[in-house]
Amino acid sequence: MDKELTSGAPVTLEEVTADNLRAVMDLQVKPEQNDFVAPNSVSIAQYCYTDEAWMRAIYAGGDPVGFVLLSERRSVPRYYLWRYMIDGRYQRLGFGARALHLVIDYVRTLPNATEMYVTYVPAPGGPRDFYAGVGFVDTGVDHEGELEMRLALD
Ligand SMILES: CC(C)(COP(=O)(O)OP(=O)(O)OC[C@H]1O[C@@H](n2cnc3c(N)ncnc32)[C@H](O)[C@@H]1OP(=O)(O)O)[C@@H](O)C(=O)NCCC(=O)NCCS
């Protein structure tokens, strides 16, 4: 049975290791959200073949509930939230927003970080308003059907 997690559970970002790899790969969004983000197994594989990237498992109350993959091209610089998800069982508990603030705190520590980006699939139930709630603003740029948002960090 799934562990009961409440919105007050502490949220942390943890390294993906041999110990939690399977649990992180098993996290899934709701079926109707499958077009919005790649499976974590795909994202972790892509991380392994990308030079400038960073990934973490999102934990709440000590258990994995989500995943983040960041593209961090420090020389450009361009910091881009490549993948972001909270398992369908644990959505709407505030974990996504709280973990994203931790990610933003991390990006602020990176060289010349004045802004970060995300793109989203513009579809009903998509994450646009979630990102807007955290402060991201539409740029109007279309990346092959995904729409870009920007967060100013200064
Ligand atoms: C988008 C996602 C990460 C949000 O995670 P979450 O833990 O459910 O979000 P939170 O509970 O922290 O919600 C924070 C706020 O955003 C709102 N929100 C969350 N998901 C939303 C959605 N899909 N549409 C509109 N608003 C949303 C919440 O209502 C809440 O608003 P409030 O502060 O006014 O109460 C999660 O729904 C998810 O994994 N979706 C599927 C994958 C996806 O779309 N990933 C993004 C790829 S770019």
PDBQT file of the ligand as one rigid body, heavy atoms in Angstrom, charges set to zero:
ROOT
HETATM    1  C1  LIG A 201       3.315  19.860 -12.851  1.00  0.00    +0.000 C 
HETATM    2  C2  LIG A 201       3.613  19.038 -11.586  1.00  0.00    +0.000 C 
HETATM    3  C3  LIG A 201       5.124  18.837 -11.451  1.00  0.00    +0.000 C 
HETATM    4  C4  LIG A 201       3.078  19.826 -10.387  1.00  0.00    +0.000 C 
HETATM    5  O1  LIG A 201       3.433  19.119  -9.203  1.00  0.00    +0.000 OA
HETATM    6  P1  LIG A 201       2.490  19.161  -7.916  1.00  0.00    +0.000 P 
HETATM    7  O2  LIG A 201       3.261  18.612  -6.775  1.00  0.00    +0.000 OA
HETATM    8  O3  LIG A 201       1.190  18.507  -8.234  1.00  0.00    +0.000 OA
HETATM    9  O4  LIG A 201       2.244  20.731  -7.743  1.00  0.00    +0.000 OA
HETATM   10  P2  LIG A 201       1.906  21.496  -6.383  1.00  0.00    +0.000 P 
HETATM   11  O5  LIG A 201       1.001  20.657  -5.538  1.00  0.00    +0.000 OA
HETATM   12  O6  LIG A 201       3.181  21.945  -5.751  1.00  0.00    +0.000 OA
HETATM   13  O7  LIG A 201       1.086  22.732  -6.921  1.00  0.00    +0.000 OA
HETATM   14  C5  LIG A 201       1.548  24.078  -6.793  1.00  0.00    +0.000 C 
HETATM   15  C6  LIG A 201       0.488  24.968  -7.413  1.00  0.00    +0.000 C 
HETATM   16  O8  LIG A 201       0.391  24.687  -8.810  1.00  0.00    +0.000 OA
HETATM   17  C7  LIG A 201      -0.952  24.284  -9.120  1.00  0.00    +0.000 C 
HETATM   18  N1  LIG A 201      -0.883  23.220 -10.098  1.00  0.00    +0.000 N 
HETATM   19  C8  LIG A 201      -0.271  22.041  -9.967  1.00  0.00    +0.000 A 
HETATM   20  N2  LIG A 201      -0.393  21.325 -11.104  1.00  0.00    +0.000 NA
HETATM   21  C9  LIG A 201      -1.101  22.089 -11.940  1.00  0.00    +0.000 A 
HETATM   22  C10 LIG A 201      -1.531  21.915 -13.258  1.00  0.00    +0.000 A 
HETATM   23  N3  LIG A 201      -1.270  20.816 -13.964  1.00  0.00    +0.000 N 
HETATM   24  N4  LIG A 201      -2.243  22.907 -13.826  1.00  0.00    +0.000 NA
HETATM   25  C11 LIG A 201      -2.523  24.026 -13.137  1.00  0.00    +0.000 A 
HETATM   26  N5  LIG A 201      -2.116  24.274 -11.885  1.00  0.00    +0.000 NA
HETATM   27  C12 LIG A 201      -1.415  23.299 -11.297  1.00  0.00    +0.000 A 
HETATM   28  C13 LIG A 201      -1.543  23.816  -7.820  1.00  0.00    +0.000 C 
HETATM   29  O9  LIG A 201      -2.930  23.916  -7.816  1.00  0.00    +0.000 OA
HETATM   30  C14 LIG A 201      -0.903  24.745  -6.824  1.00  0.00    +0.000 C 
HETATM   31  O10 LIG A 201      -1.567  25.992  -6.851  1.00  0.00    +0.000 OA
HETATM   32  P3  LIG A 201      -1.814  26.845  -5.505  1.00  0.00    +0.000 P 
HETATM   33  O11 LIG A 201      -0.423  27.183  -5.009  1.00  0.00    +0.000 OA
HETATM   34  O12 LIG A 201      -2.574  28.025  -5.987  1.00  0.00    +0.000 OA
HETATM   35  O13 LIG A 201      -2.536  25.938  -4.594  1.00  0.00    +0.000 OA
HETATM   36  C15 LIG A 201       2.890  17.666 -11.615  1.00  0.00    +0.000 C 
HETATM   37  O14 LIG A 201       1.512  17.891 -11.784  1.00  0.00    +0.000 OA
HETATM   38  C16 LIG A 201       3.380  16.745 -12.712  1.00  0.00    +0.000 C 
HETATM   39  O15 LIG A 201       4.332  15.987 -12.523  1.00  0.00    +0.000 OA
HETATM   40  N6  LIG A 201       2.679  16.768 -13.892  1.00  0.00    +0.000 N 
HETATM   41  C17 LIG A 201       2.947  15.843 -14.957  1.00  0.00    +0.000 C 
HETATM   42  C18 LIG A 201       4.314  16.024 -15.589  1.00  0.00    +0.000 C 
HETATM   43  C19 LIG A 201       4.539  17.417 -16.120  1.00  0.00    +0.000 C 
HETATM   44  O16 LIG A 201       3.671  18.050 -16.712  1.00  0.00    +0.000 OA
HETATM   45  N7  LIG A 201       5.769  17.886 -15.904  1.00  0.00    +0.000 N 
HETATM   46  C20 LIG A 201       6.236  19.139 -16.412  1.00  0.00    +0.000 C 
HETATM   47  C21 LIG A 201       6.974  18.915 -17.680  1.00  0.00    +0.000 C 
HETATM   48  S1  LIG A 201       7.476  20.456 -18.413  1.00  0.00    +0.000 SA
ENDROOT
TORSDOF 0
